[in-house]
Amino acid sequence: MNAYPHITCDLVDAYLDGELTPEETKAFALHLGLCASCQAHTAAAAAVSSVLPHAFCGGISEDADLRIRQTLRQELGGADNADDILDLEDLARLLKIPMAEAINLLPELPSFEVGGRLRFRRSRIERWIAEQENKMNNSRERSAAREWTNIIQFPGGAR
């Protein structure tokens, strides 16, 4: 029986980025020794990491970093776009915004915490998007109504 049932293939990036606790790192290293998928993902990420410093003179933008991670996930058969539980990268990809903008939106987004990490339910994020659309449409309608009221009350646009 696995002493760390929360150690899954989804933690490869966190493992590579050094974001796991020491206990999780040890448990994931054991998982890595047994999981061909994680071994392939780790090898691909290491290959990319070794090439990136030579490919760029300066730092890499968050947008580029997100696109690289998304491409790696897709190439290695990562999370399906239909997954209902999203991490921060999935959220940024769903909203088609840079990671920094997704982080700025965190206070207004519906989320929950698992193992000290924020997660987002796709259906709730989609409802939040619909609410944002409604707010924007209502605001536009009110603005248009005010403009029409001004035009009707003051023909020619002057008082």
VENLINMO-V792475 format. One record per backbone hydrogen bond with DSSP energy under -1.0 kcal/mol. CO is the residue of the C=O (numbers start at 0). NH is the residue of the N-H. Records with the same first field share a line. If there is no record, write none. Layout:
CO->NH / NH
This chain:
3->6
7->10
8->11
10->14
11->15
12->16
13->18
14->17
20->24
21->25
22->26
23->27
24->28
25->29
26->30
27->31
28->32
30->33 / 34
34->38
35->39
36->40
37->41
38->42
39->43
40->44
41->45
42->46
43->47
44->48
45->49
46->50
47->51
50->54
51->55
60->64
61->65
62->66
63->67
64->68
65->69
66->70
67->71
68->72
69->73
70->74
71->75
72->77
73->76
79->82
83->121
85->119
86->90
87->91
88->92
89->93
90->94
91->96
97->101
98->102
99->103
100->104
104->107
111->118
113->116
116->113
118->111
119->85
120->124
121->125
122->126
123->127
124->128
125->129
126->130
127->131
128->132
129->133
130->134
131->135
132->136
133->137
134->138
135->139
136->140
137->141
138->142
139->143
140->144
141->145
142->146
143->147
144->148
145->149
146->150
147->151
148->152
149->153
153->156
